[in-house]
């Protein structure tokens, strides 16, 4: 059965209200309606709130105001019902003002008929339905657009994860290949180097007192020592096993290394700021190798501040999310399918206020033999050795830097002690290794 159309009529003239009621109820038989009539605008919101009104008929001239004010009040309250204005006079200005205020249509009572009123009501209802459909379509389009934006954001995150995983795998493979080659080359070079060193020492002993030749021999010996240092660094870089693991308090280790350098840093006008966690954190590590890492990183920070500055060393225990695997096979996985785990880490941050690293060089700093130092001050193996040692301990290194704004090196070491218990996440994770 067809539902009756619910109509609200706001009309303070009883004769006009009776006329309109007759037009609507004694007209076409297929037009069925339920008319609610009130004569004051104050009761309109309550009727719209309590009854399922389909359309409103507002008279322009009312005792306590006019239809324009009533319409504006209805729209301000958020009622979307279609409204047809009825007036005793055909005034174009009133019609324009009514339409501007949100009326659906405007009719003069002087030439109003039952047929024209019903057609006007049907058109207004249809327009409201189309508007509702359009609003729903726009809302669905907005939701679809939001979902698309979210999917795009997730895709960017997945691509970033994949790129990070690929870079990590490529770097690990590159360092492993270079390490194997370096170990082989070092053993081949050390034998003839030892022979050359022995001959130079013999010549120095046999020609003592000859100033010119002594200077040449000293220069040769210094270069031999330099070659020996490079080969020793290469061997440390390539060495994978033979670590002597023990429970290490890293705060104590860092403090010990800093105490060795503190006097020199003070002479270089470098202010040292220790921000160690008060929590005791013991990790299984090789203390000698980790001291080598700390010395390298701290010396790099010191050399980056030739005019002095501030060096901050901060430690904390933190939970962060990292990718489960770092194998070559992971390159072919969907980024969303690469497992991610939450793990306790001991985080060491070494931040300086030095010259910083250019964006171009930042991607090369872990490559063996890459250095921005003068030839006599660096071999370019320091960070490569640090990366290898930290990786052997199951951790990773991240570096953030900007020219003339300093550098921050982040060392992440997994906490795998049996006494370890999970701790809450205290910061958003940074870029994963």
C-alpha positions, 0 to 999 in steps of 0.5 A: 500500500502506498504511504501517505505523503506527510505535509506540514502547513504553516498558515495563520489564515484559517480560510487559506488553510481550509482552501489548501486542505481541500485542494490536497484531499479532494484532488487526484485519488492516487495522491494520498497525504496527511496534512499537519497544520499549525498557525505559528512558526514557533511550533515548526521545529518540534513538528519536524523533530517528532514527525516524519514530514516529507515537505513543508508549505510556508505562508509568507505573512505570519502573525509573529514573523514571516516565512523567510525568517522561519525558513532561515531558522529551519535551515540553521537548525539543519532540517533539509526538508523541501519547502514551498513558499505560498503568498497572496501577492506575486512579488519577484523580490520576495520570490528571489529572497525565498529561493536564496534562503533555501526554498524549493519553490514559490507559488502565489495563492491567487492562481493556485489550483489543486493540480498545480499545487500537487505537481509542485509538491511532487516536483519538490519531493523528487528534487529532494530525493535527487539531492539526497541521492547526490549527497549520498553519492558524494559521501560515498565518493568522499569515503572512496577517496579517503580509502584511496588516500589511505591505500596510497599512504600505505603503499608509500610506506610499503615501498619505503619498507621495501627500499630499506630492506633492499638497501640493507641487504645490498649493503650487507652483501657488499660488505660481506663480499668486500670482507672476503676479498679483503681477508684474502688480499691482506694475507697475501700482502702481509708476507712481502710487507714483513720481508720489506720491513725486515730489510728496512730495519737492517738498512737503518741499523747498518747506515746509522749516522747518515742523516740523508739516508736516515730520513729516507729510511724513517719515511719508508718505515712510516709508510710500512706502518701505515700499510700495516695499519690499513691491513690490520683495519681490513682484517678487523673489518673482514673478521666474522667470528672469534668474538668473546661474548660476555655480559657487558654494562654498556653505560660503563663501557661508554663512560670508560671510552669517554674518559680516555677522550675527555681531556683531548676534547676539552682541549679542542673546546668540545663540551661533553654531555652524558645522558645515560639511562639510569636503568642497568642494561647488560648485553652479551657482547665483545667489549673490546670490539664494542670499544673500537666502535665507540672510539671510532664514532666518538673520534669521528664526532670530534674531528667533525668539530674543529672549532669546538662544539657540543657532543651529546652521548645518550643511552636508553632502553626502548622497544621498536619495530623492525623487519623480521628478516634481512635475507636476499629472498626478502627482496622478492616478497610483498613488503606487507608480507615481510614479518615485523617484530617488536624487540627490546633495544639498547639505543646509543645516540652520539650527536655532534654539532659539527660540520655535518655530512652532505646528502650526496655523501650520506649514502656512501659513509658505510662503503669501505675506503670512502672518507672525507678526511685528508689522506693522512688522517683516515683510510675510510674503513672506520665506519665500515668496521663499526657497521660490521661489528654492530651487525655481528652483535645482531644490531644496526647503525643509522645516521642522520645528518645535515650540512652545518647542522651536525650529525647523529649516529644511532647504534641499536643493539638487541637486548637478549638477556634472560632477565630482560622483560618487555618495556613500553614503547616510549617513542615512535620507531625511526627508519628500520634497518 
